Amino acid sequence: MDVTLRAITHANWRDCVGLETTPEQVHFVATNALSLAQAAYEPEWTPQAIYAGDEMVGFAMYGLSRLEPAYWIMRLMVDAAEQGKGYGRAAMIEIPRRLKSRPDCTEIAISYEPENHVARALYLSLGFQEAGEVSYGETVARMAVSH
């Protein structure tokens, strides 16, 4: 599957902000506009557009936490019209691959709403393990990284 992660730029930020989840998922993830604002003021976060070929289909944001020595995948969303095509899974393979290449990456963490069973199944199928932690009401899952 031809899925790439690309920087959010002056040329594509409007497309990014225009991506939307389904109405049922709206409470699972912050809006892309809020995420871009957060990244502008918290430079540890790297916002990325998820592309299928030349079409933007989703958004992700990740970075090294200020609170612990772990990289966090803070956001992952696929536009409602593009769901069910494997783009989220492909992005969740690519993001850890990128993070694991960093010498200081020893752990990758992600969190999700407890009722988001689709996200939970995806993350666990890719090697994340629930850590018995809750952060801001969300279940935390972690993936150990060895170099």
N, C-alpha and C positions, 0 to 999 in steps of 0.2 A: 504494500500500500504506500503510495507516494504522499506521505504526510511530513511536513516540515514545520519547524518553529522559526518564526522570524520576528525581528524587533518591531515594536510599535513605533511608527514614525509620523512625521507631519503628513505623509501621503496616505496613511492607512488608519489613523486613529479614529476617524469618523465611522469607518466600517466596523471597527472593533466595538465602539460604543453602541452601534446599531444591532449587534448580536443579542439575542434573547433566549432565555430558557423557556420551557413550557410553563404555563400558568401554575401547574402543580409543583414545579421545581423552584419557583421564584424565591421561596424562603430558605432554600438550601445554599445559595451562593450570593455573595455581594454582587452588585452590578459592575460591569466592566468600567463604567465611568468612575465609580468609587474606587475601584482597584487602581486605575491609572492615577487618580489623585493621590492615593496612598503611596504609590511608587514614586511620585514626584517629590514627596516630602520625607519618605523613608527609603533612602537610596540602596539599602540592602536588598530590596525586592526587585526582581527582574521580570517585567511584564513581557509576554510573548504572544504573538498571534499564532494560531494553529491553522495551517494552510493544507488543503488538499489540492495538489497542483497549484494553480494560480488563484484559487478561491479561498478566502478566509472563512473558516468553518467554526472556529472556536477561539478560546482565550485561556491562557495559563499564566500563573505568576509564582515564582519561587525565589528562594534566597536563604542566606545564612542567618539564623536567628540571632538576635542580640542577647537573648536570655539563656541560651544553651548552645553547646557546640554541635548543633544538628542543622542540616539544611531542611527547610520546610517547603512543601508544595502548598502554597497558600490558596491558590485558586485553580480551578479547572472547570471549564464549561464548554459545551458544544451547542451551537445554535439549534433551536427547536427543529428547524427544517432539515438539519443535517444529522440528527441523532439516529442511532441504529445502524450506522454504516461503518463502525469500527474506528472512527476518528479519535474518540476519547481513549480507547485502549492503546492505539498507536502513539498518542501523545504521552500516555502514562508509561510507555516503554522508553520513549525518547528522553523525557525529562530525567528520570533516574540515570540513564546512560550518560547524559551530559554531566550530571552532578557527580557520579562515581569517578569521572575522569579528573576531578579536582583532588589534589593530594590531601587537603584538609577535610575531605568528606568522609566521615566515619559512620554517619547515620543519616537517613532520610525519614522525615516524618510528614504525616498528612492527617487532617482531621475531617470529620463529616458528621452531619446531623444523624442521630441514632435511627431515625425513621427513613433515612436514605439507603434503602436496601440495595439498590442498583450500584451506587458508589461503593458500598461496603464489599459487595461481591467482586467488583472489578479490582479493588485494591488488594484484597486478600488473595485473589487469583494470581496477582503479579508478585507475590512474595512479601507484602506488608503483613505485619502481625499486630493484632490489637494489643495495646500495652497496658490495659487496665487503667487508663488515665482518661480524664475528661478535661477538656479545655474550652472554656466559654460555652459549656453545654454540649460540646461536640465530642464524639469518640475519637481518640487518638490511635493511630496505627503507625508502626515504625518498621524500617528496613535497615538492618545492619549492613555496613559496607566494609569489606576487607580489601586491602591493597596488596 
